[in-house]
Amino acid sequence: MRNRRLPLTTLLPRLAALALFSGGHVWAQVSIDSLPPEILMYADAVYVNAKIVTLDEHAMTSDPGTIAEAMAVRDEIIIALGTDIEMLAMAGPETKIIDLKGKTVLPGIVESHVHPMSESERFAREQYNLRMTPEGYVLMMDIGVTPDATMARVARAVDLLLAHATPTPDEWLNIELLHAPALGFATPASVSTLMSAPKLSDVRITKADISEIVPNYPLVLSSATGIMDAPEKNIWFHVTVDPNGRPITEAVVALDGSFDQ
């Protein structure tokens, strides 16, 4: 039979009495802070049979830190980590016991929107002293009605640039497609679905399509969130960097043929 645990309101007077008198002897008073959590209050939930990766090792290494078997949660706060037996000792009559069946848990990740690739790229640039702005040519242009119409516009834009400039092998071409609600592309995210999708078969503009248009230069086709930013739309800009790594942009040619240099 499982032992019934006394609630806090019942336990504290008895603990106080025990702290002062026992068998006619006076004891030192016990601090509540020194009492184990399971005596003071039950956990709302106990998660067992898991791999709780604490990430308490903060050095930039492959060591993830302490990995616990179970954890206890109260008021949406993790109050203890340990073995299944240790955490089950904190369970009361109404505590939920959740068997995670060996799954991995990363407690404490509360960021609701993050771009891991961007952060890893930023870290790599800082770690290896890489320039923050790539050099090359950038164009922010209007999207077409269909993928084929868009790629036809991209092809004409690249031909126009190459008629007015000769990129070096290290320079990038970056074309940022602007969303257009009137054409069914309400947001940049809706434009990005042209180039990426959960299923490869749903991608409507592929790497092969881009390579066919620009076979000899590295090119990025993005949804107006590319590796470089053009100051104005429908104008090719040449991007270089100053000694401090800040971008310098110079207009080369507009899609209507102006800015001819």
C-alpha positions as a printed NumPy array, in Angstrom:
array([[  0.   ,   0.   ,   0.   ],
       [  1.326,   3.418,  -0.977],
       [  2.036,   5.746,   1.939],
       [ -0.24 ,   8.757,   2.017],
       [  1.638,  12.071,   2.177],
       [  0.535,  14.813,   4.521],
       [ -0.164,  18.235,   3.041],
       [  2.032,  21.199,   3.868],
       [ -0.465,  22.745,   6.304],
       [ -0.407,  19.579,   8.37 ],
       [  3.299,  18.897,   8.078],
       [  4.652,  22.288,   9.127],
       [  3.223,  22.374,  12.714],
       [  4.461,  18.83 ,  13.305],
       [  7.878,  19.671,  11.878],
       [  8.047,  22.74 ,  14.105],
       [  7.18 ,  20.638,  17.144],
       [  9.803,  18.075,  16.226],
       [ 12.311,  20.842,  15.74 ],
       [ 11.855,  22.02 ,  19.33 ],
       [ 11.131,  18.921,  21.395],
       [ 11.776,  15.227,  20.97 ],
       [ 11.881,  12.827,  23.891],
       [ 12.237,  15.702,  26.308],
       [ 15.285,  17.09 ,  24.523],
       [ 15.521,  20.49 ,  22.858],
       [ 16.668,  20.336,  19.21 ],
       [ 17.965,  23.073,  16.936],
       [ 15.225,  24.626,  14.819],
       [ 14.991,  23.244,  11.273],
       [ 15.014,  25.74 ,   8.374],
       [ 12.253,  25.207,   5.816],
       [ 14.827,  25.92 ,   3.099],
       [ 16.689,  22.781,   4.136],
       [ 13.675,  20.503,   3.694],
       [ 13.439,  18.364,   0.536],
       [ 10.981,  19.669,  -2.077],
       [  8.754,  16.601,  -1.83 ],
       [  7.93 ,  17.463,   1.788],
       [  6.86 ,  21.012,   1.001],
       [  4.678,  20.619,  -2.074],
       [  3.893,  18.057,  -4.74 ],
       [  4.943,  18.464,  -8.365],
       [  2.208,  19.173, -10.896],
       [  3.805,  16.75 , -13.322],
       [  6.702,  14.295, -13.336],
       [  8.286,  13.244, -16.622],
       [ 10.06 ,   9.881, -16.469],
       [ 11.906,   7.47 , -18.744],
       [ 13.457,  10.279, -20.777],
       [ 16.746,  11.804, -21.838],
       [ 16.583,  15.325, -20.355],
       [ 19.43 ,  17.218, -22.029],
       [ 20.07 ,  20.137, -19.689],
       [ 22.646,  22.015, -21.813],
       [ 24.175,  23.196, -18.536],
       [ 27.652,  22.937, -20.101],
       [ 27.909,  26.342, -21.798],
       [ 31.262,  25.946, -23.533],
       [ 31.136,  25.761, -27.328],
       [ 31.923,  22.035, -27.47 ],
       [ 30.103,  18.821, -28.293],
       [ 29.372,  18.269, -24.578],
       [ 25.625,  18.842, -23.989],
       [ 26.021,  18.842, -20.212],
       [ 24.062,  16.794, -17.704],
       [ 21.568,  14.293, -19.086],
       [ 18.913,  13.342, -16.547],
       [ 16.402,  10.516, -16.575],
       [ 13.415,  12.452, -15.236],
       [ 12.206,  15.885, -14.168],
       [  9.552,  17.387, -11.921],
       [  7.524,  20.456, -12.911],
       [  5.403,  22.768, -10.766],
       [  3.668,  25.972, -11.936],
       [  5.286,  25.488, -15.376],
       [  8.773,  25.634, -13.822],
       [ 11.246,  22.754, -13.704],
       [ 11.887,  22.298,  -9.984],
       [ 14.092,  19.22 ,  -9.996],
       [ 16.023,  16.782, -12.208],
       [ 17.21 ,  13.309, -11.364],
       [ 16.409,   9.638, -11.661],
       [ 12.923,   8.221, -12.147],
       [ 12.839,   7.117,  -8.506],
       [ 13.963,  10.518,  -7.207],
       [ 11.404,  12.423,  -9.241],
       [  8.545,  10.012,  -8.508],
       [  9.164,  10.75 ,  -4.822],
       [  7.873,  14.255,  -5.58 ],
       [  4.55 ,  12.986,  -6.965],
       [  1.346,  13.469,  -5.003],
       [ -2.157,  12.069,  -5.453],
       [ -2.954,  14.52 ,  -8.269],
       [  0.463,  14.662,  -9.931],
       [  0.494,  13.693, -13.601],
       [  3.077,  11.01 , -14.396],
       [  4.185,  11.194, -18.032],
       [  6.237,   8.341, -19.488],
       [  8.289,   9.8  , -22.354],
       [  9.393,   6.325, -23.506],
       [ 13.019,   7.247, -23.993],
       [ 12.418,  10.46 , -25.943],
       [ 14.819,  13.401, -25.75 ],
       [ 13.74 ,  16.631, -24.03 ],
       [ 15.42 ,  20.046, -24.289],
       [ 14.004,  22.025, -21.36 ],
       [ 14.004,  25.795, -21.314],
       [ 13.926,  26.559, -25.048],
       [ 11.351,  29.362, -25.149],
       [ 12.35 ,  31.247, -28.334],
       [  9.289,  30.961, -30.575],
       [ 10.905,  32.153, -33.809],
       [ 14.543,  31.552, -34.628],
       [ 16.654,  30.999, -37.729],
       [ 19.385,  28.505, -36.757],
       [ 21.15 ,  28.859, -40.099],
       [ 21.424,  32.638, -39.743],
       [ 22.779,  32.355, -36.204],
       [ 25.294,  29.663, -37.147],
       [ 26.385,  31.77 , -40.124],
       [ 26.818,  34.816, -37.893],
       [ 28.852,  32.782, -35.407],
       [ 31.063,  31.38 , -38.172],
       [ 31.719,  34.87 , -39.552],
       [ 32.716,  36.146, -36.108],
       [ 34.751,  33.036, -35.261],
       [ 36.764,  33.021, -38.499],
       [ 36.772,  36.768, -39.178],
       [ 34.815,  36.431, -42.425],
       [ 33.422,  39.486, -44.17 ],
       [ 29.785,  40.128, -43.287],
       [ 28.725,  41.306, -46.771],
       [ 29.463,  39.227, -49.882],
       [ 30.648,  41.154, -52.922],
       [ 28.82 ,  40.939, -56.218],
       [ 25.685,  42.129, -57.965],
       [ 22.208,  42.398, -56.503],
       [ 18.802,  43.056, -58.025],
       [ 15.458,  43.429, -56.273],
       [ 12.842,  42.793, -58.964],
       [  9.113,  42.249, -59.451],
       [  7.889,  38.665, -59.595],
       [  6.075,  37.285, -62.655],
       [  2.539,  35.929, -62.855],
       [  3.756,  32.329, -63.184],
       [  7.042,  30.546, -62.439],
       [  7.819,  30.485, -66.167],
       [  7.136,  34.212, -66.444],
       [  9.346,  34.837, -63.424],
       [ 12.222,  32.834, -64.868],
       [ 11.859,  34.663, -68.198],
       [ 12.216,  37.948, -66.303],
       [ 15.239,  36.577, -64.433],
       [ 16.861,  35.515, -67.726],
       [ 16.33 ,  38.961, -69.294],
       [ 17.68 ,  40.646, -66.139],
       [ 20.846,  38.509, -66.147],
       [ 21.405,  39.126, -69.871],
       [ 21.091,  42.869, -69.249],
       [ 23.601,  42.772, -66.413],
       [ 26.147,  40.727, -68.382],
       [ 25.848,  43.208, -71.242],
       [ 27.022,  45.961, -68.871],
       [ 29.335,  44.192, -66.408],
       [ 31.649,  41.194, -66.106],
       [ 31.465,  39.647, -62.635],
       [ 34.604,  38.039, -61.272],
       [ 34.533,  34.327, -60.275],
       [ 34.268,  35.337, -56.594],
       [ 31.317,  37.693, -57.044],
       [ 27.764,  36.559, -56.382],
       [ 24.663,  37.383, -58.378],
       [ 21.706,  37.81 , -56.064],
       [ 18.142,  38.332, -57.302],
       [ 15.465,  39.093, -54.734],
       [ 11.881,  38.517, -55.911],
       [  9.331,  40.967, -54.519],
       [  5.943,  39.685, -53.412],
       [  2.855,  40.992, -55.227],
       [ -0.596,  40.437, -53.645],
       [ -2.311,  41.226, -56.965],
       [ -0.503,  38.254, -58.534],
       [ -1.303,  35.865, -55.68 ],
       [  1.939,  36.329, -53.752],
       [  0.808,  38.097, -50.589],
       [  4.047,  37.832, -48.583],
       [  7.757,  37.069, -49.078],
       [  7.021,  33.656, -47.56 ],
       [  4.561,  32.919, -50.372],
       [  7.284,  33.756, -52.903],
       [  9.746,  31.428, -51.186],
       [  7.414,  28.484, -51.859],
       [  8.432,  28.757, -55.53 ],
       [ 11.985,  27.711, -54.618],
       [ 11.379,  25.463, -51.62 ],
       [  8.682,  23.1  , -50.409],
       [  8.386,  20.171, -47.975],
       [  8.242,  17.809, -50.977],
       [ 10.831,  18.204, -53.743],
       [  8.183,  17.434, -56.33 ],
       [  6.3  ,  20.609, -55.301],
       [  9.252,  22.935, -56.022],
       [  8.441,  25.015, -59.102],
       [ 11.792,  26.784, -59.62 ],
       [ 14.723,  24.4  , -59.216],
       [ 18.493,  24.663, -59.092],
       [ 18.575,  23.232, -62.622],
       [ 16.336,  26.064, -63.849],
       [ 18.693,  28.654, -62.378],
       [ 21.84 ,  26.902, -63.644],
       [ 20.401,  26.874, -67.158],
       [ 20.091,  30.664, -67.065],
       [ 23.324,  31.398, -65.171],
       [ 25.731,  28.512, -65.807],
       [ 29.001,  30.296, -65.004],
       [ 28.279,  32.402, -61.908],
       [ 27.054,  31.642, -58.38 ],
       [ 23.492,  32.959, -58.152],
       [ 20.992,  33.197, -55.308],
       [ 17.285,  33.537, -56.108],
       [ 15.379,  34.518, -52.985],
       [ 12.144,  36.015, -51.687],
       [ 13.467,  39.536, -51.039],
       [ 15.497,  38.317, -48.069],
       [ 18.755,  37.468, -49.778],
       [ 22.392,  37.656, -48.759],
       [ 22.588,  41.255, -50.05 ],
       [ 20.03 ,  44.056, -50.195],
       [ 19.448,  46.399, -53.114],
       [ 18.589,  50.031, -52.238],
       [ 15.957,  50.232, -55.019],
       [ 13.97 ,  47.722, -57.021],
       [ 14.47 ,  46.807, -60.699],
       [ 18.03 ,  48.183, -60.733],
       [ 21.194,  46.073, -60.731],
       [ 23.662,  47.239, -58.078],
       [ 27.316,  46.359, -57.684],
       [ 28.122,  45.625, -54.038],
       [ 31.615,  45.999, -52.587],
       [ 32.783,  46.468, -49.01 ],
       [ 34.856,  49.122, -47.292],
       [ 37.809,  48.268, -44.993],
       [ 35.38 ,  47.946, -42.071],
       [ 33.212,  45.4  , -43.895],
       [ 30.327,  47.802, -44.553],
       [ 28.594,  47.44 , -47.953],
       [ 29.06 ,  50.008, -50.73 ],
       [ 26.434,  49.885, -53.482],
       [ 26.712,  51.451, -56.924],
       [ 23.932,  51.399, -59.53 ],
       [ 24.891,  49.588, -62.752],
       [ 21.835,  49.296, -64.983],
       [ 18.05 ,  49.38 , -64.591],
       [ 15.749,  46.862, -66.193],
       [ 14.518,  49.597, -68.541],
       [ 18.079,  50.225, -69.723],
       [ 18.904,  53.382, -67.766],
       [ 21.963,  53.814, -65.501],
       [ 24.022,  52.542, -68.425],
       [ 27.697,  52.755, -67.499]])
